[in-house]
């Protein structure tokens, strides 16, 4: 799995219906209106997310590796 910056998952979850609730520091906080889940995506300049962080975000947002391509 290739790591990506925090900006790419933000775009994908917005397309999937997640709503940006607020930005606190460098973390974008999203909420899913259907399941009321909260997702916090760190966006630190253009730095890549660590693999473990990315996998955890993908699990909560129900994304696959193909979605990130």
DAMOSUL-V707661 format. One record per backbone hydrogen bond with DSSP energy under -0.5 kcal/mol. NH is the residue of the N-H (numbers start at 1). CO is the residue of the C=O. E is the energy in kcal/mol with one decimal. If there is no record, write none. Layout:
NH:CO:E
NH:CO:E
//
This chain:
6:47:-0.7
8:5:-0.7
9:5:-0.8
10:6:-1.2
11:7:-1.8
12:8:-2.0
13:9:-2.6
14:10:-1.8
15:11:-1.7
16:12:-1.4
17:14:-1.2
18:13:-2.5
19:31:-2.8
21:19:-0.6
21:29:-2.7
22:29:-1.3
24:27:-2.2
25:23:-0.6
27:24:-1.6
28:26:-0.5
28:41:-2.7
29:22:-2.8
29:27:-0.6
30:28:-0.6
30:39:-3.4
31:19:-2.3
32:37:-2.2
33:17:-0.5
33:31:-0.7
36:32:-2.4
39:30:-2.7
41:28:-2.8
41:39:-0.6
42:40:-0.6
43:26:-3.7
44:42:-0.5
45:43:-0.9
47:44:-2.7
49:4:-3.1
54:50:-2.6
55:51:-2.6
56:52:-2.0
57:53:-2.3
58:54:-2.4
59:55:-2.0
60:56:-2.0
61:57:-2.5
62:58:-0.7
63:58:-2.5
67:64:-0.6
68:64:-0.7
68:65:-0.8
69:66:-1.0
//
